[in-house]
Amino acid sequence: MATPELVTDRLILLPLTPEDAEQMQQIFPRWEIVRHLAATVPWPFPDNGAQRYVNQVALPAVAAGTAWFWSIRRQADPAVMIGLICLSDDADNNRGFWLVPEWQRQGLMTEASRAVTDFWFNTLQRPRLRAPKASENDGSRKISTNSGMRLFSRGKKQYVAGLLDSEVWEITREEWLAQQNRSATN
């Protein structure tokens, strides 16, 4: 299944392309963004880090049919990338995202997360979605709780910031669909 363009009230989620690496390289290497990402993200971020990630990690996974990546853009300024969101068939790691700090705390990532979660359950027909996160990442935890997810497991994990308490949050397809039906009838 190809990665489709998704549109929300304020956002356009465009399938990731090789051309996105240039903008990503400019906006991504910031401690506020990377500190709670998996330790596989190199830090300090190399000059060709975004190009390598897009072309050697993300797009090959898309081509293999095991992941879907979107650049996040505001409808008011669709030429400017402000973040990334992805879905993956990896066990216990189905959704990940980041957003530049100046656009955080405005509900944009919640909006993007709902759109890709709906794609996961209604288009891809997956039975459950699990999202790992650093326990101290309050913004990410809030997105999970606001979307009806529940804490599935706790542990320790290596992040760019070091070994941190970690959580995996989960929602099943049935729970997501029931929640969407309740929202539609209210």
ABEGO torsion letter per residue (X at the ends): XBBBBBBBAABBBBBBBAAAAAAAAAAABBAAAAAABBAABBOBBBAAAAAAAAAAAAAAAAAAGABBBBBBBBAABAABBAEBBBBBABBGBABBBBBBAAABGAGAAAAAAAAAAAAAAAAAGBABBBBBBBAABAAAAAAAAAAGBBBABBBBBBBAAEBBBBBBBBBBAAAAAAAAAAAAAX
